[in-house]
Amino acid sequence: MSPAAEAEAPWARRPKRADGRRNYDAILDAARVAFAERGTGASLEDIAKSAGVAIGTLYGHFPTRETLVEATIREQLDQLDQAAAAQADGDGDPLGSLTTWMRLAVEHCSTYRGLASFLAGSTYTAGAPLHHTSVTVHKAAAPLLARAKQADRIREDVTAEELYAVITAAAWARENSPASTDHSVRLMAFMVAGMSPSAEVPARA
């Protein structure tokens, strides 16, 4: 079972009835367009209207804005899961494999304007919005992180939570970069350099 499936929330499952599935899919399609155009703050009323459903129907499937946002990125989560497995099974440089996957994660975590901020606050509390997404990313990263540690390319004390924080910070930088420059590239390089076994970092409080 993939991490995405393990972390699945009840609202993320498509309804069994045909009419419910149609409404569910129409809402997701409309939400993806709206979030891509206007960011995660797009009007839910406008999304419901575009989907051809009442706002109550939208809330019946997705109780909060965050649950709707999370449902729209499940395909990206599956891609991250598959990419992590492929990199972990490869025989390339463990640090290179990890950073290649992290770059993909940064791209996915900045799919919509405002998504990185949602994700950054989802790590530590089980009931937090988008917590299922953070769990999925943590589990996908675990084998890559372990492989890099075994090869002495990453500090032993680096955690999956810290890796996730690096990804969401870089995703925020990518979201807010001008069209001509992606500031997340250098930012992530700086942060990954700080994970080197030779790097001097403060002890954990």
N, C-alpha and C positions, 0 to 999 in steps of 0.2 A: 504494500500500500504506500502511495506517495505521501510525503509530508503534507501536501495540499489536501489530500483526502483525509488524513488523520486529523487535520485541524479544521475540518469542515464544520461550519455552523449550521443549525437547522434552517435558517432563512436562505442559505446558499443552495439548497436542493431544489431542483425544478419540481413544480407541482405535478401530481399524477394525472389530474384531469386535463383534457385537451385544451379547454378554454383557459384554464389557469396557466398552462404552459405558454399559450399564445401571448397572454398578457405579460407574463414574466419575461419572455424573450423580447417583446416589444419595448418594455420598460428598459431593459438592459441596452438594447440597440440605441434607443433615444438618449439614454444617459451617457453612453460612450461618446456620442456625437457632441452632446452638450458640454461634457467635461473637457473634451479635447478642444472645443472652441472657446469656452468661458472659464475653465478651471473647475475645481471641486466645489466652488461656491455657486455654481449655476443653479438657477431657480428650479426647485423640484416641481412646482406647479407647471412650469413650461415643459419639463421633461414628461410629466403625465399627459399633458395636452398633445405633445408630439407623438407619444405612444398610443394615443387614442383611448386613454383610460381615465377614470376619475382619480383625484388625488388620494382618496381613501383606498383605492385599489393598489396604488403604488405603496402606500404605507402598510397595507396588508401583507405585501410581499417583502418589503424592506422597511423595517420600523424606524430607522434613522438614516440620515444622510451618509453616515460612515459605513453602514452596512451595504448601502447601494454602491458606494465607491468601491468597497472591497470586492463586491460581486463582479464588478466590471473588469477587475484586473486578475481574475482567476486564471485566465489563459496565460498571462505573463508569468504567474506563479508556477504553473505547470512547466513552462519553458525554462524557468530558472532551475527547477528541480531536475529536469532532464539534462540541462547543460552542466550542472554540478556533477551529476553521475558520470557523464561523459568525460569531464575533466579529471575526475578522481580515478577513473579507469585507465587514463592515458599514462604514458611513460615520459612525459615532458617534465621540465623543471617544476617542482612543486609550488614554488613561489609564483612563477609565471602562470601556472594553471589557476592558482587562487586569484591573482590580480585580474586575469582575463575574465573570470567569472564575476568578480566584483564590479568590473566595468559594465558587464551586461546587467547586473543587479542595479547599478546606478541609473542606467537607461530606463529600466522598467519602473524604478521607484520615482522617476520624474516624468512618467507618462502624461500626467495632467499637472497644470499649475496648481500648487497647493497640496499635492499628494505627499510630498516629502515631509511637510510639517505634520500631517496626519500620522504618517508612519513613525516619525521620530518619537511621538508620545505614546506609542503602542507597546513598548517593550516590556515593561516591568509589572504591569497590572493585568491579571487575567481578564478582568471585565472591561478593560480599556477598548475604545474603538480601534478596529483593525488589529487587535492582538493576534487573531488567527494568522494574519499575514506575517507578523513578526516571527511567530512560531515556525511557520513554513520556511522563512528565509534562514532562521537559525539552524534548522535541521538539514536544509540543503547544504549549508556552508560547512557543517561539522566535519565531514570526511576530508574536505579540501584543507581545512584548518589543521586537522590532525596530521595529514600528510606533510604539510609544510613544517610543522613542529618536529616531526620525526626526522626530517632532512636538515634540521637546525637552520631553517630559513626564517622562522618566526619565533618570537619569544614564547617560552612555555607558559607564561602567565596571561597571554592574550586570550580573552574569552569570546564566545560567539556574540554576546551582547555588545562588546566593544567593537567587533567587526561590523555589526549591524549599525552601530552609531556612526562609524566611518562611512558606511554606504549611504545612510540617510543624510548626513552632512554634505557629502559630495553631490547627492541628488538635489538637495536644496540649492547648492551652488550652480548646478547645471540648469535648474529651472529659472534661476535669476540671472543667468549670463546673457550678455548681448548676443544677437544672432551670429555675429562674426567670430566670437571666441567662447569656447567651453571652459570655464574656469575650474570645472570639477576635475579635469585631467591632472593639472598640477597639484591641486589640493589633495587628491587621493594619493598621488605619488609621495607628497610630503608625509602624509599620515601613515602610509605603508612603510616608509623608511623608518618611522618611529617605532615600528613593530619588530625591527631587526634585533637579533640577540645582542648585538654590540651597541645598540642605542641606549642612552642614559635617560630613563624616565622616572618620575616620582613613584615611590611605593604607594600601593593602594591604601587608602585611609581605613 
